[in-house]
Amino acid sequence: MQVKTGKGNISLMVVLAIWSLSLAVDLPGLAVTPIEGSLHTIFPDVTDFKIQLLTVLPNLVIIPFVLLSGKLSETKHKIAVITLGTILYIIAGAWSIFSGSLTELIWLSCLLGAGCGLILPFSTGLIADVFTGKYRMKQMGIISAIGNIALVGATFVVGFLAAKSWHLPFLVYLIPLISLVLIPFLRKIPKTDYSNTPDTTASSSATTANTEPAVDADGFSTSGQTVKGGFYIGRTIWLLLAYFFFVFATSVPAYYLPDLMPQYNMSTEEVSTVTSIFYLAMFAIGLIVTSVMKVFRKTTFILATALIVGGMLMFVLTRSMALFVIASALVGLGNGLAQPIFYTKATELVTSESKSTLSLAYLQVANYVAISMVPVIISFFADIFGNKSNLFPFVLVFIFSAMVLAAVIIRVRHFVFGISKHYYQ
């Protein structure tokens, strides 16, 4: 079976190999979640600091390795980098199953983060290499959906396994075995898609000899854009800031629902259900992102932001489980719709397609920094306003999201929030 790429056709097995890279990229730290409350019992001499290291370090280690992987993507050794990252991930996961020391688990979590960081940029970067136009957008939606449904499924599995033995949740880190088996098919990607062509822009700014503003292939103006290292600097800064905010805003429920919902007499199981609905909504809309864009066209980003605003408002106002589920679904739909667009736009930050994976690596760094900064930002504003209530994070994000919605409406025809017809036609 062949799959259309916008450049021609490619084998389904190659596509499956690319998809498989998205299965495990969101899993680091997941195996620790169900046993975190029991770590003091499992390791009697453990300190709170070591527990924090075990949960925080994987995400911190991912960041430099994402950047390293992005830089290595400009070489001819992409498959070697993917293979190395996959092997490191599997070794860390397998070793963790048999580990009996928290210190050892901390070091293994760093190895896991390194492996994941090496894989991460290629989960979207290979899509950028192989696909173009509406086919690229569709595939970005699919891999986003795969990552989210894998996270939902793995969450339930680790919870079940943790009830049997604290060692068993680490089995989830063996999922990259699927990728390892399929990696040989990546060698069937056409060599032209791996070519590292030189930058098309050698000057320090994008200019044109015509009086009309220069535009890129999707119709967005590049007039006056400073170019450095093959990146449009203005575009890059604004896109990363926008993505940072979307990740920050949509990460707040996962951080603070466990504090908010119990005050309305809701159980831990109900909190888990609401959180799972968020990822299921992202999964669902990721599969049909191009179809949604065909309907809403240039207003797609407005829709995505409005869904997040509406969901946050419901979190603020609701007191019932049913409405919490709806609120979570709205935020998930908004984030799931925006994410593939951000991925696609990241490939347009550069003057040469050879740097697409590096640009996607920068986007992933913004993602992990945003997730890590959620409690810091919320605490900062809570101190300023003197409000420590469990509802405050949702009120704050609702206000910020409403302000961003206004900015999206104003800037809907500009690069960051603009929707090109090439995305869905």
DAPE-V54139 format. One record per residue. RES is the residue in one small letter. PSI is psi in radians with two decimals (none if undefined). NEAR is the number of other C-alpha atoms within 10 Angstrom. Layout:
[[RES & PSI & NEAR] [RES & PSI & NEAR]]
This chain:
[[m & 2.42 & 7] [q & 2.57 & 12] [v & 2.32 & 15] [k & 2.43 & 15] [t & -0.20 & 19] [g & -0.27 & 13] [k & -0.29 & 12] [g & -2.47 & 11] [n & 2.71 & 13] [i & 2.66 & 18] [s & 2.48 & 14] [l & -0.61 & 14] [m & -0.61 & 18] [v & -0.76 & 20] [v & -0.75 & 21] [l & -0.66 & 15] [a & -0.72 & 20] [i & -0.79 & 24] [w & -0.67 & 23] [s & -0.45 & 24] [l & -0.37 & 29] [s & -0.15 & 25] [l & -0.61 & 24] [a & 0.00 & 28] [v & -0.36 & 23] [d & 0.15 & 15] [l & -0.38 & 21] [p & 2.27 & 25] [g & -0.32 & 18] [l & -0.69 & 19] [a & -0.44 & 27] [v & -0.47 & 22] [t & -0.88 & 15] [p & -0.29 & 19] [i & 0.02 & 20] [e & -0.72 & 16] [g & -0.27 & 11] [s & 0.01 & 13] [l & -0.57 & 18] [h & -0.52 & 14] [t & -0.73 & 11] [i & -0.73 & 15] [f & 1.57 & 12] [p & -0.53 & 9] [d & 0.14 & 10] [v & 2.55 & 15] [t & 2.77 & 12] [d & -0.58 & 11] [f & -0.74 & 8] [k & -0.65 & 13] [i & -0.72 & 18] [q & -0.69 & 12] [l & -0.73 & 17] [l & -0.61 & 23] [t & -0.48 & 19] [v & -0.66 & 17] [l & -0.74 & 19] [p & -0.78 & 25] [n & -0.58 & 25] [l & -0.70 & 19] [v & -0.56 & 19] [i & -0.71 & 26] [i & -0.96 & 25] [p & -0.55 & 17] [f & -0.48 & 23] [v & -0.79 & 28] [l & -0.73 & 24] [l & -0.79 & 18] [s & -0.72 & 26] [g & -0.71 & 28] [k & -0.71 & 16] [l & -0.36 & 17] [s & -0.29 & 27] [e & -0.04 & 19] [t & -3.07 & 13] [k & 0.28 & 13] [h & 0.62 & 12] [k & -0.85 & 20] [i & -0.61 & 16] [a & -0.72 & 12] [v & -0.77 & 21] [i & -0.77 & 26] [t & -0.78 & 19] [l & -0.81 & 17] [g & -0.73 & 26] [t & -0.75 & 29] [i & -0.76 & 20] [l & -0.73 & 20] [y & -0.84 & 31] [i & -0.74 & 24] [i & -0.81 & 17] [a & -0.74 & 24] [g & -0.81 & 26] [a & -0.74 & 17] [w & -0.65 & 15] [s & -0.54 & 26] [i & -0.62 & 18] [f & -0.02 & 12] [s & 2.53 & 13] [g & 0.22 & 13] [s & 2.36 & 12] [l & -0.65 & 19] [t & -0.72 & 15] [e & -0.72 & 13] [l & -0.62 & 21] [i & -0.79 & 21] [w & -0.67 & 17] [l & -0.58 & 23] [s & -0.58 & 27] [c & -0.74 & 23] [l & -0.70 & 23] [l & -0.77 & 30] [g & -0.67 & 30] [a & -0.81 & 28] [g & -0.78 & 31] [c & -0.71 & 32] [g & -0.63 & 32] [l & -0.59 & 31] [i & -0.67 & 30] [l & -0.94 & 28] [p & -0.49 & 31] [f & -0.34 & 28] [s & -0.54 & 26] [t & -0.51 & 28] [g & -0.66 & 27] [l & -0.55 & 22] [i & -0.76 & 25] [a & -0.61 & 27] [d & -0.77 & 23] [v & -0.65 & 23] [f & 2.79 & 23] [t & 2.81 & 20] [g & -2.45 & 20] [k & -0.46 & 19] [y & -0.64 & 23] [r & -0.81 & 26] [m & -0.75 & 26] [k & -0.77 & 25] [q & -0.61 & 25] [m & -0.67 & 29] [g & -0.71 & 28] [i & -0.80 & 22] [i & -0.54 & 24] [s & -0.75 & 27] [a & -0.75 & 27] [i & -0.79 & 23] [g & -0.70 & 23] [n & -0.73 & 27] [i & -0.57 & 20] [a & -0.68 & 20] [l & -0.74 & 21] [v & -0.86 & 18] [g & -0.77 & 12] [a & -0.59 & 22] [t & -0.78 & 20] [f & -0.66 & 13] [v & -0.80 & 16] [v & -0.57 & 23] [g & -0.72 & 18] [f & -0.78 & 14] [l & -0.60 & 18] [a & -0.49 & 18] [a & -0.37 & 12] [k & -0.83 & 11] [s & 2.54 & 10] [w & -0.30 & 20] [h & -0.56 & 17] [l & -0.57 & 19] [p & -0.43 & 27] [f & -0.18 & 23] [l & -0.47 & 19] [v & -0.41 & 22] [y & 0.03 & 24] [l & 0.02 & 19] [i & -0.63 & 20] [p & -0.14 & 24] [l & -0.57 & 16] [i & -0.80 & 15] [s & -0.72 & 24] [l & -0.69 & 19] [v & -0.63 & 11] [l & -0.20 & 20] [i & -0.68 & 23] [p & -0.50 & 14] [f & -0.38 & 17] [l & -0.38 & 18] [r & -0.19 & 12] [k & 0.00 & 12] [i & 2.31 & 16] [p & 2.39 & 12] [k & -0.50 & 9] [t & -0.48 & 10] [d & -0.30 & 15] [y & -0.12 & 19] [s & 2.45 & 14] [n & 1.41 & 15] [t & 2.62 & 12] [p & 2.79 & 13] [d & 2.49 & 15] [t & -0.16 & 11] [t & 2.05 & 17] [a & -0.23 & 13] [s & 2.93 & 11] [s & -0.19 & 14] [s & 2.66 & 16] [a & 2.01 & 19] [t & 2.96 & 17] [t & 2.63 & 13] [a & -0.29 & 7] [n & 2.87 & 7] [t & -0.37 & 7] [e & 2.59 & 9] [p & 2.48 & 14] [a & 2.52 & 17] [v & 2.70 & 14] [d & -3.02 & 11] [a & -0.39 & 10] [d & 0.12 & 15] [g & 0.13 & 16] [f & 2.40 & 18] [s & 2.40 & 16] [t & 0.17 & 20] [s & 2.22 & 15] [g & 0.03 & 15] [q & 2.17 & 17] [t & 2.34 & 17] [v & 2.25 & 21] [k & 2.22 & 15] [g & 0.44 & 13] [g & 0.11 & 22] [f & 2.42 & 21] [y & 1.91 & 21] [i & -0.83 & 17] [g & -0.85 & 14] [r & -0.81 & 21] [t & -0.82 & 20] [i & -0.85 & 11] [w & -0.64 & 13] [l & -0.73 & 21] [l & -0.67 & 21] [l & -0.75 & 15] [a & -0.78 & 18] [y & -0.71 & 21] [f & -0.81 & 21] [f & -0.77 & 20] [f & -0.73 & 22] [v & -0.79 & 19] [f & -0.89 & 23] [a & -0.78 & 25] [t & -0.12 & 23] [s & -0.30 & 17] [v & -0.79 & 18] [p & -0.74 & 24] [a & -0.60 & 16] [y & -0.71 & 15] [y & -0.16 & 17] [l & -0.63 & 22] [p & -0.33 & 18] [d & -0.63 & 16] [l & -0.85 & 22] [m & -0.68 & 22] [p & -0.47 & 13] [q & -0.21 & 12] [y & 0.42 & 12] [n & 0.66 & 11] [m & 2.57 & 15] [s & 2.97 & 13] [t & -0.65 & 13] [e & -0.67 & 9] [e & -0.62 & 16] [v & -0.76 & 21] [s & -0.66 & 15] [t & -0.81 & 15] [v & -0.72 & 24] [t & -0.71 & 22] [s & -0.63 & 24] [i & -0.65 & 22] [f & -0.86 & 27] [y & -0.59 & 24] [l & -0.66 & 24] [a & -0.73 & 23] [m & -0.72 & 29] [f & -0.85 & 26] [a & -0.84 & 21] [i & -0.43 & 23] [g & -0.55 & 29] [l & -0.41 & 21] [i & 0.42 & 15] [v & -0.72 & 26] [t & -0.58 & 26] [s & -0.69 & 14] [v & -0.71 & 16] [m & -0.55 & 23] [k & -0.55 & 14] [v & -0.82 & 11] [f & -0.28 & 14] [r & -2.09 & 17] [k & -0.27 & 17] [t & 0.17 & 17] [t & -0.75 & 23] [f & -0.57 & 24] [i & -0.77 & 23] [l & -0.84 & 21] [a & -0.79 & 21] [t & -0.68 & 25] [a & -0.65 & 21] [l & -0.71 & 23] [i & -0.76 & 28] [v & -0.82 & 26] [g & -0.71 & 19] [g & -0.73 & 27] [m & -0.65 & 30] [l & -0.70 & 19] [m & -0.66 & 21] [f & -0.65 & 26] [v & -0.70 & 20] [l & -0.44 & 14] [t & 2.72 & 15] [r & 0.05 & 16] [s & 2.67 & 13] [m & -0.77 & 17] [a & -0.73 & 10] [l & -0.53 & 16] [f & -0.70 & 26] [v & -0.78 & 21] [i & -0.77 & 19] [a & -0.79 & 27] [s & -0.69 & 28] [a & -0.72 & 24] [l & -0.80 & 25] [v & -0.71 & 31] [g & -0.72 & 28] [l & -0.74 & 27] [g & -0.80 & 29] [n & -0.70 & 26] [g & -0.52 & 27] [l & -0.68 & 31] [a & -0.59 & 25] [q & -0.88 & 21] [p & -0.52 & 25] [i & -0.75 & 24] [f & -0.77 & 22] [y & -0.82 & 25] [t & -0.73 & 26] [k & -0.52 & 24] [a & -0.54 & 25] [t & -0.16 & 23] [e & 0.18 & 25] [l & -0.11 & 24] [v & 2.77 & 25] [t & -0.17 & 22] [s & 2.35 & 17] [e & -0.30 & 24] [s & -0.30 & 24] [k & 0.14 & 27] [s & -0.76 & 30] [t & -0.65 & 29] [l & -0.71 & 26] [s & -0.64 & 28] [l & -0.52 & 29] [a & -0.74 & 30] [y & -0.67 & 18] [l & -0.71 & 25] [q & -0.60 & 24] [v & -0.77 & 24] [a & -0.65 & 22] [n & -0.89 & 19] [y & -0.59 & 17] [v & -0.73 & 17] [a & -0.78 & 22] [i & -0.74 & 21] [s & -0.50 & 16] [m & -0.10 & 13] [v & -0.99 & 20] [p & -0.55 & 15] [v & -0.83 & 12] [i & -0.77 & 13] [i & -0.77 & 18] [s & -0.67 & 17] [f & -0.87 & 12] [f & -0.53 & 15] [a & -0.67 & 16] [d & -0.71 & 10] [i & -0.80 & 9] [f & -0.06 & 10] [g & 0.62 & 10] [n & 1.95 & 13] [k & 0.28 & 13] [s & 2.75 & 10] [n & -0.32 & 15] [l & -0.35 & 17] [f & -0.78 & 19] [p & -0.64 & 27] [f & -0.65 & 24] [v & -0.80 & 16] [l & -0.83 & 16] [v & -0.60 & 23] [f & -0.80 & 22] [i & -0.82 & 14] [f & -0.73 & 14] [s & -0.65 & 24] [a & -0.66 & 18] [m & -0.71 & 12] [v & -0.68 & 19] [l & -0.74 & 21] [a & -0.71 & 14] [a & -0.67 & 13] [v & -0.75 & 22] [i & -0.74 & 16] [i & -0.67 & 12] [r & 0.43 & 14] [v & -0.36 & 18] [r & 0.10 & 16] [h & 3.00 & 13] [f & -0.92 & 20] [v & -0.76 & 23] [f & 0.04 & 24] [g & 2.60 & 23] [i & 2.00 & 24] [s & 2.56 & 19] [k & -0.36 & 15] [h & -0.30 & 15] [y & -0.42 & 22] [y & -0.10 & 20] [q & none & 12]]
